[in-house]
Amino acid sequence: MAMKSAAAALFLAVAAAASRPAWSQEPRSSRGVRLEAVSWQLFASSASRQGAWEDARSVVVRGSKLPGRLRAVATLDNAASRAMLGLVLRYVVSMRYDAPAAGTENIPFFMDERRVPMVKAGESLRLSLEVPNLASNLRESLGSNLPLPISVRIKVVLKPRGDLVETLQAVSGDLRLRYENR
């Protein structure tokens, strides 16, 4: 008897799924915007050419100076069939330290948000995230009793908002710091 009722319940579930309209069978992940990745870029210039933003996984710190301006770039992907309006990215930037006694520690020093007015249907959008006090924070950190910072970490969160963004999405990216003359 229990076997017949389980089979009947399965049949009803399959029949209900088959009778739904096509729009409701769209996969959950394609119904809104996804925060895909965040990476770092360095503004590099030389005497022979004008400056340009280039992807950077690490930078060499000479003394207490960065080799140029840095920014993070977040990538949003809208797989939906309509434009998404009024999104908010929140981000926090921290220095990572390798403390022998305590392991790795992150100390945040900057927090901001970036409003995104619109992401068109089917569009992938790259947004720059400025970190205005990164160089001064690094100099302050190098002049303190803290261990040398091993990287700068940014964590970006796409704020949930109803049907636009259904779940909390967060990504992070590290910029490794290498030292010269230390």
GIPEGI-V330739 format. One record per backbone hydrogen bond with DSSP energy under -1.0 kcal/mol. NH is the residue of the N-H (numbers start at 1). CO is the residue of the C=O. Records with the same first field share a line. If there is no record, write none. Layout:
NH->CO + CO
//
This chain:
5->1
6->2
7->3
8->4
9->5
10->6
11->7
12->8
13->9
14->10
15->11
16->12
17->13
18->14
19->15
25->22
30->27
31->28
33->164
34->77
36->75
39->73
41->71
42->54
43->69
44->42 + 52
46->49
52->44
54->42
56->40
59->176
61->178
62->65
63->180
65->62
71->41
72->129
73->39
74->127
75->37
76->125
77->34
78->123
79->32
84->119
86->117
87->116
89->114
90->157
91->112
92->155
93->110
94->153
95->107
96->151
97->105
99->103
103->99
105->97
107->95
109->93
110->93
112->91
114->89
116->87
119->84
122->78
123->120
125->76
127->74
129->72
134->131
137->133
138->134
139->135
140->136
141->137
142->138
143->139
144->141
150->96
151->96
152->175
153->94
154->173
155->92
156->171
157->90
158->169
159->88
161->165
164->161
171->156
173->154
175->152
176->57
177->150
178->59
180->61
//
